[in-house]
Amino acid sequence: MKVSFFPPDMFENDREFLLDTIYRVGTSESFILGKNVAALEERFRKETGAGEAIAVHSGTGAVSVSLRAAGIGPGDEVIVQAFCCQPVAEEVINVGARPAFVDIDSRTMVMDPSLIEARVTPRTKAIMPAHLFSALVDMSAVNAVARKHRLTVIEDACVQQGAVRDGLPAGLMGDVGTYSFFQMKVMGGCGEGGMIVTNDKSLASACRAIRNHGQEGKTRFLHERLGTNSRMDEVMAAFLLRRFDALPRMLRRRTEIAKYYGARFVSLAERVVLPDSVGEERCHYMYCIQTSERDALRAHLAGRGIASHVYYPIPLPMQGAFLVYADPTYSIENSKRASNENLALPIYPHLTDAQAEAVADAVVSFFA
Ligand SMILES: *Cc1c(COP(=O)(O)O)cnc(C)c1O
């Protein structure tokens, strides 16, 4: 059975809605930051309980605008995970600051809060933990370090929309949180999109101004500060509002598949690191396992028509783009191991039971 890693027909059922929306927006007078964007922001406030939600043009835009709103710039340092995606370090540099890489927890593959304090210097201004796969960073531990050193916590929840811990949604566990609507994310759209949530009114109004060239939003061509263009468009906002209705069902299906894999893989626990056991309020964006036999397993799956993916094959401090920011005396052993050993298995709402079974069979047969 052939199982693709990304669903091939994601928006097939949305054809009519999409065509109609493009026509309606295209023949209206409002293409960006109009009533659809306002409705989407309102929906986010309701769903998350956030005081403020600011729609932007991508998850990267959300990270970048948040950094700028927090006043981070030249001379500042921001603590980011060594094992993560490009934007977290890239946007820190793009606002003129420096990333300080911190190693990860070897089991969960996300930021290990016990390692943060050793990376704090007099220049540190913020910590930017990123939730990855199906793992949430221990945000109360991160917040404790942040409080002690008076740092801003920018919570990258780009892949954890819908996850909840201790009653708090991912995105509202730090000072400001970000989401992405890139097509593969849990509420992916048919293009680019992002959202910032916060309970801090002054951060929110800074974000609003920065996403639209520093305009406060009332008077046009009045620029009190520098900004950029990180605006969301009306077609995307309308489409994302529609996707919201399906979010609980999509999250439930992801959880179902994660539970199924977990049950099938119990006997592999000696040779494979499995994601932590599942709870109902988890967001199973990726099902990532870790094994020293990763490359052979991947080839075995491919031989059976099953696609898999490696996130991320090279830790950030080892990427050419960041070599000059890396501290060669600092150990990123866990990040290196995660890069060498992690493998993401197909998990998405479209995946059928038969496909999930084929994936599990193929994994189990490799270790038999
Ligand atoms: C995808 C992603 C981003 C960036 O989002 P885009 O919408 O693709 O710009 C940032 N952080 C994390 C953890 C992501 O997975």
The ligand as an SDF file (V2000), in Angstrom:
LIG
                    3D

 15 15  0  0  0  0  0  0  0  0999 V2000
    6.5300   26.2330   10.3180 C   0  0  0  0  0  0  0  0  0  0  0  0
    7.2010   26.7920   11.4930 C   0  0  0  0  0  0  0  0  0  0  0  0
    7.5070   28.1500   11.5810 C   0  0  0  0  0  0  0  0  0  0  0  0
    7.3100   29.1090   10.4360 C   0  0  0  0  0  0  0  0  0  0  0  0
    6.0150   29.1410    9.9090 O   0  0  0  0  0  0  0  0  0  0  0  0
    5.7760   29.5580    8.3700 P   0  0  0  0  0  0  0  0  0  0  0  0
    4.3010   29.8250    8.3120 O   0  0  0  0  0  0  0  0  0  0  0  0
    6.1920   28.4080    7.5290 O   0  0  0  0  0  0  0  0  0  0  0  0
    6.5780   30.7730    8.0960 O   0  0  0  0  0  0  0  0  0  0  0  0
    8.0740   28.6150   12.7530 C   0  0  0  0  0  0  0  0  0  0  0  0
    8.3260   27.7920   13.7860 N   0  0  0  0  0  0  0  0  0  0  0  0
    8.0410   26.4660   13.7410 C   0  0  0  0  0  0  0  0  0  0  0  0
    8.3200   25.6040   14.9300 C   0  0  0  0  0  0  0  0  0  0  0  0
    7.4870   25.9300   12.5860 C   0  0  0  0  0  0  0  0  0  0  0  0
    7.2540   24.6080   12.5090 O   0  0  0  0  0  0  0  0  0  0  0  0
  1  2  1  0
  2  3  1  0
  2 14  2  0
  3  4  1  0
  3 10  2  0
  4  5  1  0
  5  6  1  0
  6  7  2  0
  6  8  1  0
  6  9  1  0
 10 11  1  0
 11 12  2  0
 12 13  1  0
 12 14  1  0
 14 15  1  0
M  END
$$$$
